[in-house]
Amino acid sequence: MTTIDVNSLLLQMRRISAQTEMPAIRGVGETVAAEKGAFGDLLKQSIEGVSQQQGKAKDMAMAFERGDPGIDLAQVMIQGQKADLSFRALTEVRNKMVDAYKEIMNMSI
């Protein structure tokens, strides 16, 4: 099972976010205010959720190996698949974000 280094992934996402920040475009006499950090917070929560899924899968597998009577093989396999699926989904989100960033950077102004 693959584990994810949350800190390195967050650092990579922050670098991409910092590179894409642009000053807000303002109309005549108006100020555009956006809720700053909402996307970043959502992304961070998603990464932490994936990390928790992986930790739970690991803990269940270890409990099964120790012979814990409350854990059966089916539960361990299901939790492992949930962790794998959430990790793959997060990887796809990251790949889509990188592709979108590259596309934006290649746009002519």
N, CA, C and O atoms as a GROMACS GRO file, in nm:
protein
  436
    1MET      N    1   0.085  -0.119   0.000
    1MET     CA    2   0.000   0.000   0.000
    1MET      C    3   0.089   0.124   0.000
    1MET      O    4   0.187   0.130   0.074
    2THR      N    5   0.057   0.218  -0.079
    2THR     CA    6   0.134   0.340  -0.092
    2THR      C    7   0.089   0.440   0.013
    2THR      O    8  -0.031   0.459   0.036
    3THR      N    9   0.186   0.504   0.078
    3THR     CA   10   0.153   0.610   0.173
    3THR      C   11   0.184   0.743   0.107
    3THR      O   12   0.261   0.751   0.012
    4ILE      N   13   0.124   0.847   0.162
    4ILE     CA   14   0.140   0.980   0.104
    4ILE      C   15   0.208   1.069   0.207
    4ILE      O   16   0.171   1.068   0.325
    5ASP      N   17   0.306   1.147   0.164
    5ASP     CA   18   0.370   1.243   0.251
    5ASP      C   19   0.291   1.373   0.239
    5ASP      O   20   0.304   1.447   0.142
    6VAL      N   21   0.210   1.398   0.339
    6VAL     CA   22   0.118   1.511   0.336
    6VAL      C   23   0.194   1.643   0.327
    6VAL      O   24   0.153   1.733   0.254
    7ASN      N   25   0.303   1.654   0.400
    7ASN     CA   26   0.376   1.780   0.401
    7ASN      C   27   0.436   1.814   0.265
    7ASN      O   28   0.431   1.929   0.222
    8SER      N   29   0.493   1.715   0.196
    8SER     CA   30   0.551   1.745   0.066
    8SER      C   31   0.443   1.778  -0.036
    8SER      O   32   0.463   1.864  -0.122
    9LEU      N   33   0.329   1.710  -0.028
    9LEU     CA   34   0.219   1.740  -0.120
    9LEU      C   35   0.163   1.880  -0.094
    9LEU      O   36   0.132   1.953  -0.188
   10LEU      N   37   0.149   1.917   0.034
   10LEU     CA   38   0.103   2.052   0.067
   10LEU      C   39   0.202   2.157   0.017
   10LEU      O   40   0.161   2.261  -0.034
   11LEU      N   41   0.331   2.130   0.033
   11LEU     CA   42   0.432   2.224  -0.014
   11LEU      C   43   0.424   2.242  -0.165
   11LEU      O   44   0.435   2.353  -0.216
   12GLN      N   45   0.405   2.132  -0.237
   12GLN     CA   46   0.392   2.138  -0.382
   12GLN      C   47   0.269   2.219  -0.421
   12GLN      O   48   0.276   2.301  -0.513
   13MET      N   49   0.156   2.197  -0.354
   13MET     CA   50   0.034   2.271  -0.385
   13MET      C   51   0.049   2.420  -0.351
   13MET      O   52  -0.003   2.505  -0.423
   14ARG      N   53   0.119   2.451  -0.242
   14ARG     CA   54   0.140   2.592  -0.206
   14ARG      C   55   0.225   2.663  -0.311
   14ARG      O   56   0.200   2.778  -0.344
   15ARG      N   57   0.327   2.592  -0.363
   15ARG     CA   58   0.410   2.653  -0.467
   15ARG      C   59   0.327   2.685  -0.591
   15ARG      O   60   0.340   2.792  -0.650
   16ILE      N   61   0.243   2.591  -0.630
   16ILE     CA   62   0.157   2.613  -0.747
   16ILE      C   63   0.061   2.727  -0.720
   16ILE      O   64   0.039   2.811  -0.807
   17SER      N   65   0.004   2.730  -0.601
   17SER     CA   66  -0.090   2.836  -0.564
   17SER      C   67  -0.021   2.973  -0.564
   17SER      O   68  -0.078   3.071  -0.613
   18ALA      N   69   0.100   2.978  -0.511
   18ALA     CA   70   0.172   3.106  -0.506
   18ALA      C   71   0.206   3.156  -0.646
   18ALA      O   72   0.207   3.276  -0.671
   19GLN      N   73   0.234   3.064  -0.736
   19GLN     CA   74   0.271   3.103  -0.872
   19GLN      C   75   0.150   3.153  -0.951
   19GLN      O   76   0.165   3.230  -1.046
   20THR      N   77   0.031   3.110  -0.912
   20THR     CA   78  -0.087   3.147  -0.989
   20THR      C   79  -0.161   3.268  -0.933
   20THR      O   80  -0.256   3.316  -0.995
   21GLU      N   81  -0.120   3.318  -0.816
   21GLU     CA   82  -0.191   3.431  -0.758
   21GLU      C   83  -0.167   3.557  -0.842
   21GLU      O   84  -0.054   3.590  -0.875
   22MET      N   85  -0.276   3.624  -0.874
   22MET     CA   86  -0.269   3.746  -0.952
   22MET      C   87  -0.349   3.854  -0.878
   22MET      O   88  -0.443   3.821  -0.805
   23PRO      N   89  -0.314   3.979  -0.895
   23PRO     CA   90  -0.392   4.083  -0.829
   23PRO      C   91  -0.535   4.087  -0.884
   23PRO      O   92  -0.559   4.060  -1.002
   24ALA      N   93  -0.627   4.121  -0.797
   24ALA     CA   94  -0.768   4.127  -0.837
   24ALA      C   95  -0.790   4.240  -0.936
   24ALA      O   96  -0.728   4.347  -0.923
   25ILE      N   97  -0.874   4.219  -1.032
   25ILE     CA   98  -0.910   4.323  -1.130
   25ILE      C   99  -1.028   4.400  -1.072
   25ILE      O  100  -1.129   4.340  -1.036
   26ARG      N  101  -1.016   4.528  -1.064
   26ARG     CA  102  -1.120   4.611  -1.002
   26ARG      C  103  -1.188   4.696  -1.106
   26ARG      O  104  -1.126   4.749  -1.198
   27GLY      N  105  -1.319   4.708  -1.090
   27GLY     CA  106  -1.397   4.795  -1.176
   27GLY      C  107  -1.391   4.937  -1.124
   27GLY      O  108  -1.322   4.965  -1.026
   28VAL      N  109  -1.463   5.026  -1.188
   28VAL     CA  110  -1.464   5.164  -1.147
   28VAL      C  111  -1.536   5.177  -1.013
   28VAL      O  112  -1.656   5.150  -1.003
   29GLY      N  113  -1.462   5.218  -0.911
   29GLY     CA  114  -1.522   5.242  -0.780
   29GLY      C  115  -1.564   5.118  -0.703
   29GLY      O  116  -1.630   5.131  -0.600
   30GLU      N  117  -1.528   5.001  -0.748
   30GLU     CA  118  -1.568   4.881  -0.674
   30GLU      C  119  -1.445   4.798  -0.638
   30GLU      O  120  -1.342   4.804  -0.706
   31THR      N  121  -1.458   4.724  -0.533
   31THR     CA  122  -1.351   4.638  -0.488
   31THR      C  123  -1.400   4.494  -0.492
   31THR      O  124  -1.509   4.463  -0.446
   32VAL      N  125  -1.319   4.409  -0.548
   32VAL     CA  126  -1.354   4.268  -0.555
   32VAL      C  127  -1.292   4.199  -0.434
   32VAL      O  128  -1.170   4.201  -0.417
   33ALA      N  129  -1.375   4.138  -0.353
   33ALA     CA  130  -1.326   4.066  -0.235
   33ALA      C  131  -1.362   3.919  -0.251
   33ALA      O  132  -1.478   3.883  -0.271
   34ALA      N  133  -1.262   3.836  -0.242
   34ALA     CA  134  -1.285   3.692  -0.252
   34ALA      C  135  -1.251   3.628  -0.119
   34ALA      O  136  -1.166   3.675  -0.044
   35GLU      N  137  -1.319   3.520  -0.092
   35GLU     CA  138  -1.289   3.447   0.030
   35GLU      C  139  -1.156   3.377   0.010
   35GLU      O  140  -1.147   3.278  -0.063
   36LYS      N  141  -1.054   3.429   0.074
   36LYS     CA  142  -0.919   3.380   0.052
   36LYS      C  143  -0.896   3.251   0.131
   36LYS      O  144  -0.933   3.242   0.248
   37GLY      N  145  -0.838   3.156   0.067
   37GLY     CA  146  -0.801   3.033   0.135
   37GLY      C  147  -0.909   2.926   0.136
   37GLY      O  148  -0.885   2.817   0.189
   38ALA      N  149  -1.026   2.952   0.082
   38ALA     CA  150  -1.133   2.853   0.086
   38ALA      C  151  -1.092   2.728   0.006
   38ALA      O  152  -1.113   2.616   0.053
   39PHE      N  153  -1.035   2.746  -0.112
   39PHE     CA  154  -0.992   2.632  -0.192
   39PHE      C  155  -0.876   2.560  -0.124
   39PHE      O  156  -0.871   2.437  -0.123
   40GLY      N  157  -0.784   2.637  -0.070
   40GLY     CA  158  -0.669   2.577  -0.001
   40GLY      C  159  -0.711   2.496   0.120
   40GLY      O  160  -0.658   2.388   0.146
   41ASP      N  161  -0.808   2.550   0.194
   41ASP     CA  162  -0.858   2.477   0.310
   41ASP      C  163  -0.928   2.348   0.268
   41ASP      O  164  -0.912   2.244   0.333
   42LEU      N  165  -1.003   2.354   0.162
   42LEU     CA  166  -1.071   2.234   0.111
   42LEU      C  167  -0.969   2.130   0.067
   42LEU      O  168  -0.985   2.011   0.094
   43LEU      N  169  -0.866   2.174  -0.001
   43LEU     CA  170  -0.763   2.083  -0.046
   43LEU      C  171  -0.689   2.021   0.072
   43LEU      O  172  -0.661   1.901   0.072
   44LYS      N  173  -0.659   2.102   0.170
   44LYS     CA  174  -0.589   2.051   0.289
   44LYS      C  175  -0.676   1.947   0.362
   44LYS      O  176  -0.625   1.844   0.405
   45GLN      N  177  -0.804   1.974   0.374
   45GLN     CA  178  -0.894   1.878   0.438
   45GLN      C  179  -0.899   1.747   0.360
   45GLN      O  180  -0.904   1.639   0.419
   46SER      N  181  -0.898   1.757   0.229
   46SER     CA  182  -0.899   1.637   0.145
   46SER      C  183  -0.773   1.554   0.165
   46SER      O  184  -0.779   1.432   0.177
   47ILE      N  185  -0.660   1.620   0.169
   47ILE     CA  186  -0.533   1.551   0.190
   47ILE      C  187  -0.530   1.485   0.326
   47ILE      O  188  -0.486   1.370   0.340
   48GLU      N  189  -0.577   1.556   0.428
   48GLU     CA  190  -0.581   1.498   0.561
   48GLU      C  191  -0.677   1.380   0.568
   48GLU      O  192  -0.651   1.282   0.638
   49GLY      N  193  -0.789   1.388   0.495
   49GLY     CA  194  -0.884   1.278   0.491
   49GLY      C  195  -0.823   1.153   0.428
   49GLY      O  196  -0.844   1.042   0.477
   50VAL      N  197  -0.748   1.172   0.320
   50VAL     CA  198  -0.680   1.059   0.256
   50VAL      C  199  -0.577   0.999   0.352
   50VAL      O  200  -0.565   0.877   0.363
   51SER      N  201  -0.504   1.085   0.420
   51SER     CA  202  -0.405   1.037   0.516
   51SER      C  203  -0.471   0.957   0.628
   51SER      O  204  -0.419   0.854   0.671
   52GLN      N  205  -0.586   1.004   0.676
   52GLN     CA  206  -0.658   0.932   0.780
   52GLN      C  207  -0.708   0.797   0.729
   52GLN      O  208  -0.702   0.698   0.802
   53GLN      N  209  -0.757   0.793   0.605
   53GLN     CA  210  -0.802   0.667   0.546
   53GLN      C  211  -0.686   0.566   0.542
   53GLN      O  212  -0.704   0.449   0.575
   54GLN      N  213  -0.570   0.614   0.501
   54GLN     CA  214  -0.454   0.525   0.492
   54GLN      C  215  -0.410   0.479   0.630
   54GLN      O  216  -0.373   0.363   0.649
   55GLY      N  217  -0.413   0.570   0.727
   55GLY     CA  218  -0.377   0.532   0.864
   55GLY      C  219  -0.473   0.430   0.922
   55GLY      O  220  -0.431   0.336   0.990
   56LYS      N  221  -0.601   0.447   0.895
   56LYS     CA  222  -0.702   0.352   0.943
   56LYS      C  223  -0.682   0.216   0.879
   56LYS      O  224  -0.694   0.114   0.947
   57ALA      N  225  -0.652   0.213   0.749
   57ALA     CA  226  -0.628   0.087   0.680
   57ALA      C  227  -0.505   0.016   0.738
   57ALA      O  228  -0.506  -0.105   0.759
   58LYS      N  229  -0.402   0.093   0.765
   58LYS     CA  230  -0.280   0.036   0.822
   58LYS      C  231  -0.308  -0.019   0.962
   58LYS      O  232  -0.264  -0.130   0.995
   59ASP      N  233  -0.381   0.057   1.043
   59ASP     CA  234  -0.413   0.012   1.179
   59ASP      C  235  -0.498  -0.115   1.177
   59ASP      O  236  -0.476  -0.207   1.257
   60MET      N  237  -0.595  -0.120   1.085
   60MET     CA  238  -0.679  -0.239   1.076
   60MET      C  239  -0.598  -0.361   1.031
   60MET      O  240  -0.618  -0.471   1.082
   61ALA      N  241  -0.507  -0.341   0.938
   61ALA     CA  242  -0.424  -0.452   0.891
   61ALA      C  243  -0.335  -0.504   1.003
   61ALA      O  244  -0.318  -0.625   1.020
   62MET      N  245  -0.279  -0.411   1.081
   62MET     CA  246  -0.194  -0.452   1.193
   62MET      C  247  -0.275  -0.524   1.299
   62MET      O  248  -0.228  -0.622   1.357
   63ALA      N  249  -0.397  -0.477   1.326
   63ALA     CA  250  -0.483  -0.542   1.424
   63ALA      C  251  -0.520  -0.683   1.377
   63ALA      O  252  -0.524  -0.776   1.457
   64PHE      N  253  -0.545  -0.697   1.248
   64PHE     CA  254  -0.577  -0.830   1.194
   64PHE      C  255  -0.457  -0.924   1.207
   64PHE      O  256  -0.472  -1.041   1.241
   65GLU      N  257  -0.337  -0.871   1.180
   65GLU     CA  258  -0.215  -0.952   1.191
   65GLU      C  259  -0.190  -0.996   1.335
   65GLU      O  260  -0.138  -1.105   1.359
   66ARG      N  261  -0.227  -0.911   1.431
   66ARG     CA  262  -0.211  -0.946   1.573
   66ARG      C  263  -0.316  -1.046   1.618
   66ARG      O  264  -0.303  -1.106   1.725
   67GLY      N  265  -0.419  -1.064   1.537
   67GLY     CA  266  -0.524  -1.160   1.572
   67GLY      C  267  -0.637  -1.099   1.653
   67GLY      O  268  -0.703  -1.169   1.729
   68ASP      N  269  -0.661  -0.970   1.637
   68ASP     CA  270  -0.771  -0.903   1.707
   68ASP      C  271  -0.903  -0.968   1.665
   68ASP      O  272  -0.933  -0.975   1.546
   69PRO      N  273  -0.982  -1.017   1.762
   69PRO     CA  274  -1.106  -1.087   1.726
   69PRO      C  275  -1.213  -0.997   1.665
   69PRO      O  276  -1.305  -1.049   1.601
   70GLY      N  277  -1.206  -0.868   1.681
   70GLY     CA  278  -1.307  -0.776   1.628
   70GLY      C  279  -1.284  -0.737   1.482
   70GLY      O  280  -1.367  -0.669   1.423
   71ILE      N  281  -1.172  -0.779   1.425
   71ILE     CA  282  -1.136  -0.741   1.288
   71ILE      C  283  -1.130  -0.867   1.203
   71ILE      O  284  -1.059  -0.962   1.236
   72ASP      N  285  -1.205  -0.868   1.094
   72ASP     CA  286  -1.196  -0.981   1.002
   72ASP      C  287  -1.134  -0.937   0.870
   72ASP      O  288  -1.120  -0.817   0.843
   73LEU      N  289  -1.097  -1.032   0.790
   73LEU     CA  290  -1.026  -1.005   0.666
   73LEU      C  291  -1.106  -0.916   0.570
   73LEU      O  292  -1.049  -0.830   0.502
   74ALA      N  293  -1.235  -0.937   0.565
   74ALA     CA  294  -1.319  -0.857   0.474
   74ALA      C  295  -1.313  -0.708   0.511
   74ALA      O  296  -1.304  -0.623   0.423
   75GLN      N  297  -1.318  -0.677   0.640
   75GLN     CA  298  -1.309  -0.538   0.683
   75GLN      C  299  -1.175  -0.477   0.644
   75GLN      O  300  -1.167  -0.363   0.598
   76VAL      N  301  -1.068  -0.555   0.664
   76VAL     CA  302  -0.934  -0.507   0.631
   76VAL      C  303  -0.924  -0.479   0.481
   76VAL      O  304  -0.870  -0.376   0.440
   77MET      N  305  -0.974  -0.570   0.400
   77MET     CA  306  -0.967  -0.553   0.255
   77MET      C  307  -1.051  -0.434   0.208
   77MET      O  308  -1.009  -0.358   0.120
   78ILE      N  309  -1.169  -0.417   0.265
   78ILE     CA  310  -1.255  -0.304   0.227
   78ILE      C  311  -1.189  -0.172   0.264
   78ILE      O  312  -1.188  -0.079   0.184
   79GLN      N  313  -1.134  -0.164   0.385
   79GLN     CA  314  -1.069  -0.040   0.427
   79GLN      C  315  -0.946  -0.012   0.341
   79GLN      O  316  -0.918   0.104   0.309
   80GLY      N  317  -0.872  -0.116   0.305
   80GLY     CA  318  -0.756  -0.098   0.217
   80GLY      C  319  -0.797  -0.046   0.080
   80GLY      O  320  -0.729   0.040   0.023
   81GLN      N  321  -0.908  -0.096   0.028
   81GLN     CA  322  -0.956  -0.050  -0.102
   81GLN      C  323  -1.006   0.095  -0.094
   81GLN      O  324  -0.986   0.173  -0.186
   82LYS      N  325  -1.071   0.130   0.017
   82LYS     CA  326  -1.116   0.269   0.035
   82LYS      C  327  -0.996   0.363   0.037
   82LYS      O  328  -0.998   0.469  -0.026
   83ALA      N  329  -0.892   0.324   0.109
   83ALA     CA  330  -0.771   0.407   0.117
   83ALA      C  331  -0.706   0.420  -0.020
   83ALA      O  332  -0.663   0.528  -0.059
   84ASP      N  333  -0.699   0.310  -0.093
   84ASP     CA  334  -0.639   0.311  -0.226
   84ASP      C  335  -0.719   0.400  -0.322
   84ASP      O  336  -0.662   0.479  -0.397
   85LEU      N  337  -0.850   0.386  -0.318
   85LEU     CA  338  -0.936   0.466  -0.405
   85LEU      C  339  -0.925   0.615  -0.373
   85LEU      O  340  -0.919   0.698  -0.464
   86SER      N  341  -0.924   0.650  -0.246
   86SER     CA  342  -0.914   0.792  -0.209
   86SER      C  343  -0.777   0.848  -0.250
   86SER      O  344  -0.768   0.963  -0.292
   87PHE      N  345  -0.672   0.767  -0.237
   87PHE     CA  346  -0.540   0.813  -0.278
   87PHE      C  347  -0.534   0.835  -0.429
   87PHE      O  348  -0.479   0.935  -0.476
   88ARG      N  349  -0.592   0.742  -0.504
   88ARG     CA  350  -0.593   0.756  -0.651
   88ARG      C  351  -0.674   0.879  -0.693
   88ARG      O  352  -0.635   0.950  -0.786
   89ALA      N  353  -0.785   0.903  -0.626
   89ALA     CA  354  -0.866   1.020  -0.658
   89ALA      C  355  -0.789   1.149  -0.630
   89ALA      O  356  -0.792   1.242  -0.710
   90LEU      N  357  -0.719   1.153  -0.517
   90LEU     CA  358  -0.640   1.271  -0.483
   90LEU      C  359  -0.528   1.291  -0.586
   90LEU      O  360  -0.499   1.404  -0.624
   91THR      N  361  -0.467   1.182  -0.629
   91THR     CA  362  -0.362   1.192  -0.730
   91THR      C  363  -0.418   1.248  -0.861
   91THR      O  364  -0.353   1.330  -0.926
   92GLU      N  365  -0.536   1.204  -0.899
   92GLU     CA  366  -0.599   1.256  -1.021
   92GLU      C  367  -0.632   1.404  -1.007
   92GLU      O  368  -0.615   1.481  -1.102
   93VAL      N  369  -0.679   1.446  -0.890
   93VAL     CA  370  -0.708   1.588  -0.867
   93VAL      C  371  -0.579   1.668  -0.882
   93VAL      O  372  -0.578   1.773  -0.946
   94ARG      N  373  -0.471   1.619  -0.822
   94ARG     CA  374  -0.343   1.688  -0.835
   94ARG      C  375  -0.300   1.697  -0.981
   94ARG      O  376  -0.256   1.802  -1.026
   95ASN      N  377  -0.313   1.586  -1.055
   95ASN     CA  378  -0.274   1.586  -1.196
   95ASN      C  379  -0.357   1.685  -1.276
   95ASN      O  380  -0.304   1.755  -1.362
   96LYS      N  381  -0.488   1.691  -1.249
   96LYS     CA  382  -0.575   1.786  -1.320
   96LYS      C  383  -0.536   1.930  -1.287
   96LYS      O  384  -0.537   2.017  -1.374
   97MET      N  385  -0.500   1.954  -1.161
   97MET     CA  386  -0.459   2.090  -1.122
   97MET      C  387  -0.330   2.130  -1.192
   97MET      O  388  -0.317   2.242  -1.239
   98VAL      N  389  -0.236   2.037  -1.200
   98VAL     CA  390  -0.110   2.066  -1.267
   98VAL      C  391  -0.135   2.091  -1.416
   98VAL      O  392  -0.077   2.183  -1.473
   99ASP      N  393  -0.220   2.010  -1.477
   99ASP     CA  394  -0.254   2.031  -1.619
   99ASP      C  395  -0.321   2.167  -1.641
   99ASP      O  396  -0.290   2.238  -1.736
  100ALA      N  397  -0.412   2.203  -1.550
  100ALA     CA  398  -0.480   2.332  -1.563
  100ALA      C  399  -0.380   2.446  -1.546
  100ALA      O  400  -0.387   2.547  -1.617
  101TYR      N  401  -0.288   2.432  -1.452
  101TYR     CA  402  -0.185   2.533  -1.430
  101TYR      C  403  -0.100   2.550  -1.556
  101TYR      O  404  -0.074   2.662  -1.600
  102LYS      N  405  -0.059   2.437  -1.614
  102LYS     CA  406   0.023   2.444  -1.735
  102LYS      C  407  -0.053   2.510  -1.850
  102LYS      O  408   0.003   2.588  -1.926
  103GLU      N  409  -0.181   2.477  -1.862
  103GLU     CA  410  -0.263   2.536  -1.968
  103GLU      C  411  -0.276   2.687  -1.949
  103GLU      O  412  -0.268   2.763  -2.045
  104ILE      N  413  -0.297   2.730  -1.826
  104ILE     CA  414  -0.309   2.872  -1.797
  104ILE      C  415  -0.177   2.944  -1.825
  104ILE      O  416  -0.176   3.054  -1.881
  105MET      N  417  -0.066   2.881  -1.787
  105MET     CA  418   0.064   2.944  -1.810
  105MET      C  419   0.098   2.954  -1.959
  105MET      O  420   0.174   3.041  -1.999
  106ASN      N  421   0.041   2.866  -2.042
  106ASN     CA  422   0.067   2.870  -2.186
  106ASN      C  423  -0.026   2.964  -2.260
  106ASN      O  424  -0.008   2.986  -2.380
  107MET      N  425  -0.124   3.021  -2.192
  107MET     CA  426  -0.215   3.115  -2.257
  107MET      C  427  -0.144   3.246  -2.287
  107MET      O  428  -0.061   3.293  -2.209
  108SER      N  429  -0.176   3.302  -2.401
  108SER     CA  430  -0.120   3.433  -2.433
  108SER      C  431  -0.217   3.540  -2.385
  108SER      O  432  -0.339   3.523  -2.391
  109ILE      N  433  -0.161   3.648  -2.339
  109ILE     CA  434  -0.243   3.756  -2.283
  109ILE      C  435  -0.265   3.863  -2.387
  109ILE      O  436  -0.332   3.963  -2.360
   0.00000   0.00000   0.00000
